[in-house]
Amino acid sequence: MNRLTSCKECRSTLPDLLLDPAASSNTAARAHLESCAPCNDEFRSLQATFYLLDAWQAPEPSSYFDQKLAVRLREEQAAPPAGWFERLRTRLTLNTGRQFRPAMVGALALVILLGGGTAANISGRRMVANPSATVNDLQILDKNAQALQTMDQLLQEDSSSDEPATQPLT
C-alpha cells in the first residue's frame, strides 16, 4: 500500500483511536502513527484539543437568572400583540419556510399553466400573421388601382353630362 492511501485511512480512523485507544481495530492506525510523522503530529493536535475540551467547564448561570427570565416572560406576555405585518415579518425572517412550500408549489404550477397556455395559444385568441412587405405593397397598389378606376369612371360621367345633348344632323 502506498503512503498516501495509508495516510488517508489513518486520518479516517483518528477519531476512533482518540475515543477508544484500546480497540483491536486500531492496531493498524497505531502502527502507521509510529512510522508517519505528519499523521502523528495531527493525532497529537487532536489529542490536545480533546484534552482542552475535557478541561472546559460551562459557566454557571447567575443566581438571578430565574428571576430575570420570569420578569422578561411577564413583560412579553403583557406587551400588546404584534400587528399582522410584524407577525408576517417575524415568520418570514425566523422561519425555515416549510409551511410556505405548498403555497410556493401551487404558485409555480399556476405560473407554468399560464405560461404554457399562452405559449400553446389555449387562451382562445387567434394569432394573425403579419403579411410580408411585398404582400403589403401589392395590397396598397391594388387599392390605388381601384381608386384610379373609380376616379376615371367619375370623370367619364362628368364629361358626358357637361356636353349638351345634341342630336347629330342627318
Backbone as ProteinMPNN parsed JSONL, in Angstrom:
{"seq_chain_A": "MNRLTSCKECRSTLPDLLLDPAASSNTAARAHLESCAPCNDEFRSLQATFYLLDAWQAPEPSSYFDQKLAVRLREEQAAPPAGWFERLRTRLTLNTGRQFRPAMVGALALVILLGGGTAANISGRRMVANPSATVNDLQILDKNAQALQTMDQLLQEDSSSDEPATQPLT", "coords_chain_A": {"N_chain_A": [[0.835, -1.163, 0.0], [0.544, 2.232, -0.865], [1.927, 5.288, 0.506], [0.189, 7.557, 0.605], [-2.418, 6.528, 0.458], [-2.418, 5.02, 2.769], [-2.096, 7.056, 4.671], [-4.513, 8.473, 4.33], [-6.364, 6.544, 5.165], [-5.535, 6.245, 7.781], [-6.05, 8.807, 8.821], [-8.79, 8.814, 8.68], [-9.394, 7.042, 10.679], [-8.545, 8.25, 12.992], [-10.393, 9.621, 14.832], [-11.68, 7.38, 15.988], [-9.492, 6.172, 17.195], [-8.843, 8.093, 19.093], [-11.134, 8.101, 20.729], [-11.419, 5.429, 21.564], [-8.772, 4.025, 22.423], [-7.84, 1.44, 23.016], [-9.02, -0.399, 21.377], [-9.166, -3.24, 19.195], [-9.294, -2.853, 16.476], [-7.803, -0.65, 15.919], [-5.11, -1.16, 15.672], [-3.647, -1.136, 13.265], [-3.715, 1.584, 12.665], [-2.327, 2.625, 14.843], [0.2, 1.538, 14.338], [0.81, 2.814, 11.95], [0.951, 5.471, 12.818], [3.293, 5.431, 14.295], [5.209, 5.242, 12.295], [4.801, 7.406, 10.597], [5.392, 10.734, 10.566], [3.87, 13.197, 9.961], [1.176, 12.318, 10.271], [1.248, 11.517, 12.923], [1.732, 13.984, 14.162], [-0.698, 15.265, 13.602], [-2.426, 13.609, 15.006], [-1.542, 14.102, 17.625], [-2.227, 16.831, 17.871], [-5.017, 16.701, 17.678], [-5.473, 15.196, 19.953], [-4.63, 16.99, 21.934], [-6.586, 18.954, 21.603], [-8.87, 17.531, 22.367], [-8.232, 17.111, 25.076], [-8.311, 19.757, 26.003], [-11.033, 20.308, 25.605], [-12.105, 18.497, 27.409], [-11.27, 19.618, 29.801], [-12.652, 21.994, 29.933], [-15.079, 23.964, 31.526], [-18.478, 24.613, 31.795], [-19.879, 27.85, 32.194], [-21.435, 28.874, 35.218], [-24.812, 29.785, 35.601], [-26.07, 33.039, 36.518], [-27.131, 33.873, 39.839], [-29.469, 35.221, 39.811], [-30.727, 34.555, 37.513], [-33.095, 33.027, 37.014], [-35.074, 34.717, 38.106], [-34.787, 37.007, 36.496], [-35.459, 35.932, 34.017], [-38.142, 35.23, 34.453], [-39.256, 37.792, 34.816], [-38.813, 38.898, 32.249], [-40.432, 37.19, 30.741], [-42.992, 37.831, 31.763], [-43.144, 40.49, 30.923], [-43.195, 40.187, 28.138], [-45.584, 38.787, 27.852], [-47.387, 40.686, 28.736], [-47.131, 42.653, 26.86], [-48.568, 44.457, 24.086], [-50.299, 42.67, 21.483], [-48.562, 41.843, 18.51], [-48.862, 43.471, 15.322], [-50.348, 42.365, 12.153], [-48.524, 42.705, 10.106], [-46.065, 42.773, 11.43], [-46.056, 40.208, 12.576], [-45.996, 38.692, 10.225], [-43.522, 39.517, 9.159], [-41.791, 38.558, 11.153], [-42.325, 35.822, 10.954], [-41.391, 35.319, 8.377], [-38.671, 35.967, 8.597], [-37.657, 34.376, 10.69], [-38.28, 31.781, 10.113], [-38.212, 28.43, 8.751], [-39.409, 27.973, 6.37], [-40.98, 25.831, 5.708], [-43.818, 25.653, 5.852], [-44.517, 27.312, 3.805], [-43.935, 26.035, 1.51], [-45.978, 24.375, 0.174], [-47.667, 26.423, -0.784], [-45.912, 27.806, -2.423], [-45.371, 25.839, -4.335], [-47.895, 25.554, -5.477], [-48.223, 28.155, -6.562], [-46.119, 28.173, -8.405], [-46.978, 26.114, -10.104], [-49.275, 27.323, -11.144], [-48.127, 29.481, -12.526], [-46.692, 28.056, -14.452], [-48.813, 26.802, -15.816], [-50.212, 29.045, -16.826], [-48.215, 30.231, -18.378], [-47.661, 28.128, -20.148], [-50.169, 27.837, -21.334], [-50.409, 30.258, -22.652], [-48.282, 30.054, -24.415], [-49.078, 27.833, -25.907], [-51.306, 28.815, -27.028], [-53.869, 28.524, -25.888], [-55.641, 30.232, -24.9], [-57.678, 31.128, -26.582], [-57.59, 33.223, -28.37], [-57.033, 34.136, -31.731], [-54.118, 33.938, -33.595], [-52.967, 36.338, -35.763], [-51.147, 36.411, -38.58], [-48.646, 38.679, -39.535], [-48.579, 40.232, -42.689], [-46.098, 39.919, -45.263], [-43.737, 42.405, -46.411], [-43.826, 42.649, -49.182], [-46.356, 41.58, -49.89], [-47.917, 43.417, -48.571], [-47.27, 45.777, -49.988], [-48.313, 45.104, -52.533], [-51.042, 44.914, -51.934], [-51.572, 47.592, -51.319], [-51.057, 48.79, -53.797], [-53.103, 47.574, -55.291], [-55.362, 48.682, -54.074], [-54.906, 51.337, -54.772], [-55.122, 51.137, -57.559], [-57.818, 50.462, -57.789], [-58.937, 52.796, -56.785], [-58.089, 54.627, -58.733], [-59.5, 53.665, -60.98], [-62.112, 54.137, -60.168], [-62.02, 56.919, -60.05], [-61.57, 57.511, -62.778], [-63.999, 56.579, -63.89], [-65.775, 58.365, -62.69], [-64.899, 60.756, -63.805], [-65.436, 60.301, -66.497], [-68.221, 60.15, -66.458], [-68.799, 62.756, -65.656], [-67.788, 64.246, -67.817], [-69.456, 63.424, -69.851], [-71.935, 64.386, -69.047], [-71.557, 67.115, -69.149], [-71.515, 67.896, -71.807], [-73.708, 69.206, -74.223], [-76.848, 67.854, -74.911], [-77.074, 67.03, -77.924], [-78.406, 66.275, -81.038], [-77.263, 64.379, -83.673], [-76.828, 65.687, -86.953], [-78.641, 64.835, -89.826]], "CA_chain_A": [[0.0, 0.0, 0.0], [1.406, 3.413, -0.879], [1.866, 6.086, 1.728], [-0.972, 8.45, 0.619], [-3.603, 5.743, 0.803], [-2.283, 4.665, 4.179], [-2.346, 8.27, 5.465], [-5.951, 8.758, 4.286], [-7.037, 5.58, 6.024], [-5.182, 6.551, 9.169], [-6.757, 10.026, 9.239], [-10.207, 8.496, 8.887], [-9.547, 6.274, 11.922], [-8.066, 9.021, 14.149], [-11.406, 9.81, 15.888], [-11.863, 6.112, 16.712], [-8.296, 5.967, 18.015], [-8.923, 9.014, 20.233], [-12.239, 7.755, 21.621], [-11.207, 4.095, 22.137], [-7.421, 3.643, 22.001], [-7.531, 0.035, 23.277], [-9.76, -1.274, 20.455], [-8.291, -4.063, 18.345], [-9.342, -2.357, 15.094], [-6.898, 0.497, 15.801], [-3.698, -1.577, 15.662], [-3.013, -0.663, 12.029], [-3.561, 3.038, 12.785], [-1.22, 2.887, 15.778], [1.456, 1.203, 13.65], [1.074, 3.871, 10.973], [1.349, 6.678, 13.551], [4.7, 5.289, 14.704], [6.107, 5.38, 11.142], [4.491, 8.615, 9.8], [5.464, 11.917, 11.441], [2.736, 14.134, 9.799], [-0.037, 11.758, 10.876], [1.448, 11.541, 14.361], [1.519, 15.383, 14.587], [-2.127, 15.548, 13.573], [-3.015, 12.875, 16.133], [-1.193, 14.818, 18.856], [-3.007, 18.08, 17.946], [-6.393, 16.324, 18.01], [-5.468, 14.76, 21.34], [-4.565, 18.207, 22.75], [-7.91, 19.595, 21.524], [-9.775, 16.752, 23.217], [-7.896, 17.384, 26.479], [-8.837, 21.091, 26.335], [-12.489, 20.208, 25.72], [-12.422, 17.805, 28.655], [-10.991, 20.509, 30.927], [-13.528, 23.166, 29.883], [-16.248, 23.938, 32.389], [-19.51, 25.57, 31.391], [-20.072, 28.844, 33.257], [-22.66, 28.749, 35.994], [-25.676, 30.958, 35.415], [-26.142, 33.947, 37.657], [-28.139, 33.461, 40.826], [-30.698, 35.955, 39.497], [-31.136, 34.183, 36.157], [-34.504, 32.613, 37.007], [-35.919, 35.882, 38.343], [-34.735, 37.863, 35.3], [-36.209, 35.246, 32.964], [-39.56, 35.358, 34.776], [-39.64, 39.177, 34.531], [-38.874, 39.065, 30.793], [-41.612, 36.476, 30.252], [-44.175, 38.629, 32.106], [-43.15, 41.672, 30.047], [-43.622, 39.762, 26.802], [-46.998, 38.427, 27.913], [-48.166, 41.909, 28.937], [-46.98, 43.531, 25.699], [-49.695, 44.331, 23.152], [-49.98, 41.728, 20.4], [-47.967, 42.458, 17.318], [-49.758, 43.572, 14.179], [-50.196, 41.289, 11.171], [-47.298, 42.913, 9.335], [-44.945, 42.373, 12.288], [-46.08, 38.742, 12.654], [-45.551, 38.18, 8.928], [-42.083, 39.756, 9.059], [-41.136, 37.609, 12.063], [-42.452, 34.483, 10.398], [-40.521, 35.199, 7.212], [-37.249, 36.039, 8.945], [-37.249, 33.353, 11.64], [-38.886, 30.514, 9.757], [-37.478, 27.597, 7.797], [-40.111, 28.016, 5.097], [-41.651, 24.566, 5.4], [-45.245, 25.798, 5.605], [-44.724, 28.067, 2.58], [-43.631, 25.198, 0.352], [-47.159, 24.053, -0.64], [-48.133, 27.628, -1.48], [-44.959, 28.096, -3.498], [-45.583, 24.837, -5.382], [-49.131, 25.941, -6.174], [-47.966, 29.356, -7.36], [-45.277, 27.778, -9.526], [-47.827, 25.367, -11.037], [-50.127, 28.303, -11.819], [-47.285, 30.204, -13.486], [-46.396, 27.144, -15.566], [-50.035, 26.631, -16.601], [-50.484, 30.268, -17.573], [-47.185, 30.384, -19.4], [-47.865, 27.088, -21.163], [-51.394, 28.158, -22.066], [-50.124, 31.365, -23.556], [-47.408, 29.568, -25.48], [-49.824, 26.894, -26.75], [-52.435, 29.583, -27.526], [-55.097, 27.934, -25.378], [-56.478, 31.317, -24.425], [-58.803, 31.334, -27.482], [-57.331, 34.27, -29.36], [-56.357, 33.666, -32.94], [-52.925, 34.69, -33.957], [-52.995, 36.79, -37.142], [-49.779, 36.614, -39.034], [-48.427, 39.919, -40.258], [-48.146, 39.928, -44.061], [-44.758, 40.396, -45.582], [-43.699, 43.745, -47.009], [-44.226, 42.528, -50.595], [-47.805, 41.426, -49.918], [-48.446, 44.701, -48.135], [-47.139, 46.716, -51.116], [-49.259, 44.707, -53.577], [-52.38, 45.303, -51.492], [-51.672, 49.051, -51.459], [-51.182, 49.076, -55.24], [-54.432, 47.153, -55.718], [-56.292, 49.706, -53.601], [-54.677, 52.521, -55.597], [-55.683, 50.879, -58.889], [-59.269, 50.565, -57.668], [-59.261, 54.217, -56.624], [-57.912, 55.275, -60.043], [-60.62, 53.26, -61.833], [-63.289, 54.87, -59.709], [-61.846, 58.31, -60.483], [-61.784, 57.548, -64.228], [-65.432, 56.446, -64.139], [-66.423, 59.615, -62.307], [-64.538, 61.772, -64.791], [-66.155, 59.997, -67.735], [-69.615, 60.526, -66.259], [-68.856, 64.215, -65.626], [-67.574, 64.783, -69.166], [-70.617, 63.124, -70.685], [-73.061, 65.212, -68.623], [-71.258, 68.501, -69.472], [-71.807, 68.147, -73.222], [-75.14, 69.348, -74.448], [-77.451, 66.716, -75.577], [-77.384, 67.399, -79.321], [-78.61, 65.135, -81.923], [-76.471, 64.539, -84.89], [-77.557, 66.093, -88.135], [-78.699, 63.839, -90.881]], "C_chain_A": [[0.89, 1.241, 0.0], [1.087, 4.312, 0.316], [0.621, 6.971, 1.778], [-2.239, 7.707, 0.999], [-3.584, 5.386, 2.276], [-2.565, 5.877, 5.072], [-3.839, 8.607, 5.483], [-6.713, 7.816, 5.201], [-6.758, 5.866, 7.496], [-5.942, 7.768, 9.668], [-8.235, 9.754, 9.445], [-10.427, 7.707, 10.178], [-9.066, 7.029, 13.156], [-9.145, 9.263, 15.202], [-11.653, 8.525, 16.689], [-10.693, 5.852, 17.656], [-8.313, 6.87, 19.252], [-9.986, 8.577, 21.228], [-12.049, 6.394, 22.293], [-9.828, 3.588, 21.723], [-7.111, 2.155, 22.178], [-8.236, -0.917, 22.311], [-8.797, -2.014, 19.542], [-8.29, -3.585, 16.897], [-8.374, -1.195, 14.867], [-5.424, 0.103, 15.734], [-2.98, -1.078, 14.42], [-2.776, 0.841, 12.096], [-2.42, 3.374, 13.74], [0.128, 2.595, 15.136], [1.814, 2.281, 12.636], [1.537, 5.151, 11.676], [2.808, 6.618, 13.982], [5.653, 5.536, 13.536], [5.903, 6.687, 10.386], [4.431, 9.829, 10.731], [4.287, 12.882, 11.221], [1.446, 13.608, 10.429], [0.072, 11.767, 12.401], [1.249, 12.955, 14.907], [0.033, 15.722, 14.613], [-2.838, 14.846, 14.728], [-2.75, 13.598, 17.446], [-2.014, 16.113, 18.988], [-4.472, 17.775, 18.262], [-6.502, 15.892, 19.476], [-5.426, 15.969, 22.283], [-5.909, 18.929, 22.755], [-8.899, 18.856, 22.419], [-9.497, 17.01, 24.696], [-8.42, 18.755, 26.903], [-10.354, 21.059, 26.487], [-12.905, 19.49, 26.995], [-12.238, 18.72, 29.867], [-11.947, 21.696, 30.989], [-14.751, 22.958, 30.755], [-17.229, 24.996, 31.905], [-19.707, 26.57, 32.518], [-21.415, 28.628, 33.949], [-23.528, 29.981, 35.739], [-25.73, 31.788, 36.689], [-27.249, 33.487, 38.606], [-29.479, 34.146, 40.569], [-31.257, 35.583, 38.119], [-32.625, 33.848, 36.094], [-35.439, 33.805, 37.191], [-35.952, 36.8, 37.117], [-35.537, 37.242, 34.155], [-37.711, 35.375, 33.2], [-40.061, 36.769, 34.486], [-39.776, 39.402, 33.033], [-40.091, 38.366, 30.203], [-42.891, 37.256, 30.549], [-44.279, 39.862, 31.218], [-43.647, 41.301, 28.645], [-45.099, 39.398, 26.778], [-47.877, 39.657, 28.034], [-48.091, 42.842, 27.731], [-48.17, 43.355, 24.759], [-49.31, 43.384, 22.006], [-49.466, 42.47, 19.166], [-49.0, 42.491, 16.198], [-49.48, 42.469, 13.168], [-48.917, 41.453, 10.366], [-46.074, 42.463, 10.141], [-44.891, 40.853, 12.427], [-45.585, 38.119, 11.349], [-44.044, 38.35, 8.768], [-41.305, 38.781, 9.947], [-41.185, 36.202, 11.498], [-41.521, 34.293, 9.204], [-39.048, 35.19, 7.59], [-36.792, 34.904, 9.841], [-37.728, 31.954, 11.278], [-38.018, 29.738, 8.786], [-38.155, 27.563, 6.447], [-40.868, 26.745, 4.765], [-43.13, 24.756, 5.12], [-45.527, 26.616, 4.352], [-44.496, 27.208, 1.34], [-44.87, 24.811, -0.442], [-47.685, 25.263, -1.408], [-47.204, 27.968, -2.641], [-45.117, 27.105, -4.648], [-46.84, 25.167, -6.17], [-48.936, 27.158, -7.062], [-47.12, 29.027, -8.581], [-46.086, 26.996, -10.56], [-48.734, 26.317, -11.809], [-49.344, 29.085, -12.864], [-46.986, 29.329, -14.691], [-47.629, 26.953, -16.436], [-50.34, 27.869, -17.437], [-49.476, 30.475, -18.694], [-47.346, 29.363, -20.515], [-49.111, 27.351, -21.981], [-51.191, 29.29, -23.051], [-49.267, 30.889, -24.72], [-48.148, 28.635, -26.419], [-51.059, 27.547, -27.347], [-53.759, 28.935, -27.14], [-56.084, 29.031, -24.994], [-57.636, 31.643, -25.359], [-58.589, 32.426, -28.503], [-56.607, 33.682, -30.556], [-55.177, 34.57, -33.217], [-53.034, 35.053, -35.437], [-51.566, 37.087, -37.544], [-49.686, 37.93, -39.783], [-47.963, 39.584, -41.671], [-46.75, 40.496, -44.302], [-44.848, 41.754, -46.26], [-44.155, 43.699, -48.462], [-45.732, 42.426, -50.71], [-48.464, 42.74, -49.535], [-48.391, 45.727, -49.275], [-48.124, 46.388, -52.232], [-50.687, 45.069, -53.191], [-52.585, 46.807, -51.634], [-51.841, 49.424, -52.932], [-52.559, 48.693, -55.762], [-55.476, 48.171, -55.281], [-56.137, 50.98, -54.429], [-55.27, 52.341, -56.989], [-57.193, 50.979, -58.843], [-59.688, 52.025, -57.54], [-59.123, 54.95, -57.965], [-59.044, 54.902, -61.001], [-61.883, 54.005, -61.452], [-63.211, 56.33, -60.151], [-62.085, 58.437, -61.988], [-63.267, 57.451, -64.554], [-66.165, 57.731, -63.8], [-66.129, 60.714, -63.332], [-65.273, 61.548, -66.107], [-67.612, 60.394, -67.609], [-69.762, 62.037, -66.265], [-68.7, 64.779, -67.037], [-68.765, 64.506, -70.065], [-71.811, 63.993, -70.28], [-72.816, 66.683, -68.936], [-71.596, 68.835, -70.93], [-73.316, 68.257, -73.41], [-75.664, 68.164, -75.213], [-77.902, 67.161, -76.971], [-77.54, 66.158, -80.155], [-77.82, 65.375, -83.193], [-77.369, 64.895, -86.094], [-77.549, 64.991, -89.174], [-78.995, 64.394, -92.215]], "O_chain_A": [[1.862, 1.316, 0.752], [0.104, 4.108, 1.029], [0.037, 7.141, 2.848], [-3.045, 8.21, 1.782], [-4.611, 5.443, 2.952], [-3.202, 5.739, 6.116], [-4.376, 8.983, 6.525], [-7.609, 8.242, 5.93], [-7.642, 5.741, 8.344], [-6.428, 7.778, 10.799], [-8.872, 10.386, 10.288], [-11.535, 7.704, 10.714], [-9.164, 6.505, 14.266], [-8.85, 9.124, 16.39], [-11.816, 8.568, 17.908], [-10.88, 5.374, 18.775], [-7.857, 6.472, 20.324], [-9.777, 8.668, 22.438], [-12.456, 6.204, 23.439], [-9.716, 2.807, 20.778], [-6.188, 1.654, 21.536], [-8.063, -2.132, 22.419], [-7.75, -1.489, 19.162], [-7.355, -3.892, 16.158], [-8.153, -0.798, 13.723], [-4.565, 0.984, 15.739], [-1.832, -0.644, 14.501], [-1.743, 1.324, 11.632], [-1.639, 4.291, 13.486], [1.095, 3.323, 15.362], [2.985, 2.625, 12.479], [2.424, 5.841, 11.174], [3.484, 7.645, 14.028], [6.779, 5.986, 13.745], [6.767, 7.055, 9.589], [3.539, 9.937, 11.572], [3.732, 13.362, 12.209], [0.705, 14.369, 11.052], [-0.921, 12.003, 13.09], [0.671, 13.129, 15.981], [-0.441, 16.387, 15.534], [-3.736, 15.412, 15.351], [-3.641, 13.695, 18.29], [-2.449, 16.457, 20.087], [-5.104, 18.504, 19.027], [-7.491, 16.182, 20.149], [-6.104, 15.978, 23.31], [-6.328, 19.456, 23.785], [-9.674, 19.48, 23.143], [-10.433, 17.117, 25.488], [-8.915, 18.914, 28.019], [-10.906, 21.699, 27.383], [-13.926, 19.822, 27.597], [-12.971, 18.604, 30.848], [-12.033, 22.347, 32.03], [-15.38, 21.9, 30.721], [-16.847, 26.136, 31.639], [-19.705, 26.184, 33.687], [-22.4, 28.244, 33.319], [-23.016, 31.098, 35.67], [-25.468, 31.296, 37.787], [-28.182, 32.794, 38.201], [-30.511, 33.692, 41.063], [-32.169, 36.244, 37.623], [-33.334, 34.334, 35.213], [-36.468, 33.901, 36.523], [-37.009, 37.308, 36.743], [-36.214, 37.952, 33.411], [-38.47, 35.603, 32.259], [-41.164, 36.938, 33.967], [-40.738, 40.025, 32.584], [-40.715, 38.88, 29.275], [-43.777, 37.342, 29.698], [-45.375, 40.24, 30.806], [-44.433, 42.035, 28.047], [-45.791, 39.668, 25.796], [-48.987, 39.683, 27.502], [-48.922, 43.74, 27.603], [-48.72, 42.26, 24.64], [-48.146, 43.311, 21.612], [-49.902, 43.577, 18.85], [-49.895, 41.649, 16.136], [-48.506, 41.727, 13.298], [-48.291, 40.465, 9.982], [-45.159, 41.846, 9.596], [-43.808, 40.268, 12.399], [-44.845, 37.135, 11.366], [-43.361, 37.441, 8.297], [-40.278, 38.244, 9.533], [-40.196, 35.471, 11.557], [-40.931, 33.226, 9.038], [-38.256, 34.481, 6.97], [-35.632, 34.499, 9.759], [-37.586, 31.032, 12.081], [-37.189, 30.314, 8.083], [-37.536, 27.16, 5.462], [-41.352, 26.595, 3.643], [-43.668, 24.091, 4.236], [-46.66, 26.621, 3.871], [-44.835, 27.622, 0.231], [-44.829, 24.909, -1.668], [-48.103, 25.134, -2.559], [-47.659, 28.369, -3.713], [-45.01, 27.488, -5.813], [-46.849, 25.07, -7.397], [-49.429, 27.191, -8.19], [-47.373, 29.541, -9.67], [-45.903, 27.191, -11.762], [-48.94, 26.133, -13.008], [-49.841, 29.326, -13.964], [-47.021, 29.802, -15.827], [-47.52, 26.942, -17.662], [-50.685, 27.76, -18.614], [-49.836, 30.844, -19.812], [-47.188, 29.691, -21.691], [-49.12, 27.119, -23.19], [-51.739, 29.276, -24.153], [-49.494, 31.27, -25.868], [-47.877, 28.639, -27.62], [-51.792, 26.903, -28.097], [-54.663, 28.813, -27.967], [-57.264, 28.748, -24.787], [-58.527, 32.39, -24.953], [-59.376, 32.53, -29.444], [-55.704, 32.855, -30.424], [-55.245, 35.792, -33.087], [-53.177, 34.166, -36.279], [-50.877, 37.901, -36.93], [-50.565, 38.254, -40.583], [-47.068, 38.758, -41.852], [-46.303, 41.424, -43.629], [-45.935, 42.193, -46.638], [-44.813, 44.631, -48.926], [-46.335, 43.108, -51.538], [-49.472, 43.124, -50.128], [-49.355, 46.459, -49.499], [-48.711, 47.297, -52.82], [-51.465, 45.492, -54.046], [-53.664, 47.247, -52.03], [-52.668, 50.27, -53.273], [-53.126, 49.408, -56.588], [-56.385, 48.489, -56.049], [-57.13, 51.632, -54.752], [-55.854, 53.273, -57.543], [-57.8, 51.525, -59.764], [-60.689, 52.438, -58.125], [-59.951, 55.799, -58.293], [-59.502, 55.754, -61.763], [-62.635, 54.453, -62.318], [-64.211, 56.911, -60.575], [-62.74, 59.382, -62.426], [-63.748, 58.181, -65.42], [-67.067, 58.147, -64.526], [-67.009, 61.502, -63.679], [-65.686, 62.507, -66.759], [-68.189, 60.923, -68.56], [-70.732, 62.561, -66.812], [-69.42, 65.706, -67.408], [-69.049, 65.298, -70.964], [-72.636, 64.306, -71.138], [-73.777, 67.451, -68.989], [-71.933, 69.981, -71.229], [-74.089, 67.497, -72.827], [-74.983, 67.571, -76.05], [-79.03, 67.624, -77.135], [-76.868, 65.145, -79.963], [-77.752, 66.497, -83.695], [-78.509, 64.444, -86.202], [-76.546, 64.302, -89.361], [-79.07, 63.648, -93.191]]}, "name": "protein", "num_of_chains": 1, "seq": "MNRLTSCKECRSTLPDLLLDPAASSNTAARAHLESCAPCNDEFRSLQATFYLLDAWQAPEPSSYFDQKLAVRLREEQAAPPAGWFERLRTRLTLNTGRQFRPAMVGALALVILLGGGTAANISGRRMVANPSATVNDLQILDKNAQALQTMDQLLQEDSSSDEPATQPLT"}
